[in-house]
Amino acid sequence: GDLLPADGIMIQGNDLKIDESSLTGESDQVKKSMDKDPMLLSGTHVMEGSGRMVVTAVGINSQTGIIFTLLGAGEGDEEKKVKKGK
């Protein structure tokens, strides 16, 4: 049930299954392995297993950050709204 806070590449894992429904909309859990699918994305939840990853992107540079920026909910937009309100 842990939320992944950053994007990364799995370097060690044991039967790792991830819920990527927040990004893809698909309710199926995705099995991750270092051989076939080592990418772990921020905003997804670990449902089973354990693992370690090397962080490759955080914040607005992560996949979740890019999606939020494209939808107009980036950090820069929030800062502009606060400045306009003052």
C-alpha positions in Angstrom: 0.0 0.0 0.0 3.0 2.4 -0.1 2.8 5.3 -2.4 5.9 5.8 -4.6 7.1 9.4 -4.2 9.4 9.4 -7.3 10.1 7.8 -10.6 12.9 5.2 -10.7 14.4 2.0 -12.0 14.1 -1.1 -9.9 17.5 -2.5 -9.0 16.2 -5.2 -6.6 12.8 -6.8 -6.2 10.8 -9.7 -4.8 7.4 -10.4 -6.4 6.7 -6.7 -6.8 3.2 -5.8 -8.0 2.2 -2.2 -8.6 -1.2 -0.6 -8.9 -0.8 1.9 -11.8 -4.5 2.8 -12.0 -3.8 6.4 -11.0 -1.8 6.9 -14.2 -3.3 4.4 -16.7 -6.9 3.9 -15.4 -6.4 0.1 -15.6 -7.4 -1.7 -12.4 -5.0 -4.7 -13.0 -1.9 -4.9 -10.9 1.3 -4.8 -12.9 4.1 -7.3 -12.1 7.5 -5.6 -12.1 10.8 -7.3 -12.7 14.3 -6.1 -13.5 14.3 -8.0 -16.8 10.9 -7.1 -18.4 9.5 -3.9 -16.8 11.8 -2.2 -14.3 10.3 1.3 -14.4 8.5 2.4 -11.2 6.4 5.6 -11.5 5.5 8.2 -8.9 1.9 8.2 -7.8 1.5 4.5 -8.0 1.0 2.1 -5.1 2.9 -1.0 -4.1 0.3 -3.8 -3.6 2.6 -6.9 -3.1 6.2 -7.7 -2.6 9.2 -5.4 -2.0 12.0 -3.8 -3.9 14.6 -1.1 -4.2 15.0 1.5 -6.9 17.3 4.2 -8.1 15.4 7.5 -8.3 15.5 9.1 -11.8 13.0 12.0 -11.4 11.1 13.8 -8.7 8.5 16.6 -8.6 7.5 18.2 -11.8 10.1 16.1 -13.7 8.3 12.8 -12.7 5.6 11.3 -14.9 2.9 12.5 -12.4 4.4 16.0 -12.4 4.4 16.1 -16.2 0.8 15.0 -16.3 -0.2 17.7 -13.7 1.7 20.3 -15.7 0.0 19.3 -18.9 -3.4 19.6 -17.2 -2.5 23.0 -15.9 -2.0 22.1 -12.3 1.7 22.6 -12.1 3.5 24.4 -9.2 4.1 27.5 -11.4 0.4 27.9 -12.0 -0.4 27.8 -8.2 2.3 30.4 -7.5 0.8 32.7 -10.2 -2.7 32.3 -8.6 -1.3 33.3 -5.2 0.5 36.4 -6.6 -2.6 37.5 -8.4 -4.7 37.1 -5.2 -2.4 39.5 -3.3 
